[in-house]
Amino acid sequence: MKETKERKMIRHKKKNVRIFPIYKTVSWDLLFYFPIIFLFLTQVKGFSASQVLFADAFYTLANTFWQLPITSLVDRIGKKNCLIIGNVLYSASILAMIFMQNYYELLLIQFIYALGYSIKGLCESNILYDSLPASKKRGRVFATIDGKSSSYFYIFDAISSVIAGFTFAINGYIPMVLCFLCCVASTIISFRFRHTAIVEDKVKPVSLKEYIGQIKESMKFSVKSSRVRLLLLSNALFLGLVMGIVNLRSSMLSEMRVPEAYFGIIFAILQFSAAITARYSEQVHRIFRNKTIAVLTLPTTVSCILIGFIGKDPLSKSSLILVVLLFLIQYAAKGPYRALLARYLNNFTNRRIRPKLTALRNLSSNLVTALISLICALLLEITTTANTFIIIGCLTTIVAVLLVDYMRDRVGLKPSQYSKEDLKYSLYRPDKTNKQA
């Protein structure tokens, strides 16, 4: 009996849901990379700490540049094909970084790497969300699967961090080669995904005028919807801070004279904390409800201030322990944050608007990340890593407090309490039985 298109789509969606946790475990971010990249660029390639942070800022600006073009690309060729392209670019970037000779080559590699990351970031969560049945439970199911997948990634990343630290002590290139091999594995797995809508099998390209109109529509929606606008700002602040201080953490550990081999162990412990909290992201939402964003954001910003003051005594063992514990708080908050914010933004949206909102989410977080990276790079030219942490922590804490206060009666409400503009792209009409979102 010939299989109908509807049954074929259902089968494809189920396969995507099965593959997604495996894919995200090895593909959500670069494995073997972050624990040693600061050391690799400063010790192996000979760049200064300030140059590394400037390169980070350039990367995030490049990421911002790519957001709108790649949204058009996804519309034209589909999420699966774009995901493959993103992973290929990832692999090529790491391979080029291994062989680069000067700082200008690093900036070019960051530009290409940003393109790959932008494509992956736009497609990955949407592939899972599109593969789930449309219902009131869709957001909860998405958060559960995405949270568990994130947990698996953090565990694998923790193991790879330990290996990266010890192999870097042997030869600085070994963890980079292992990172490249993981990127190749991600590319292979991405071929296993299937299109989840008939429209994606035969994509009808939109004109530039139509595409610009769609982007304007999503931006207008974000401006008019106080719920979406505040979620985007909160996401930008949190991820901008977490991503903007990645290498600043390594700089702090270097100033505290932590041996290179122990970098991997420390980052492994941090990733394990993120793995545990990511796995229970749904429980975090149930416990804190409309206070979830505040509970995750404020301890993260305040911890930066404390790290700065404690780090002023870099040679003390007790100071090192306290700094690592504060890093743990940041990673524990990061664990469930991404999955929950993706869930909150995807609620009350349809298939057409979600990729545009994802692009705007990435665009805003990239701008804040670039700003924080630039501020950190400039501050490192004139002061210590500890003072840099204090200044960044104070600035982000002030903004976080203002945002949380403004969100009290605008985010985390029942669907029936939102305005028509907030529910413009809702897949179902709100009623009194719906839970907070």
Order of alpha helices (4+ residues) and beta strands (2+ residues): alpha-alpha-alpha-alpha-alpha-alpha-alpha-alpha-alpha-alpha-alpha-alpha-alpha-alpha-alpha-alpha
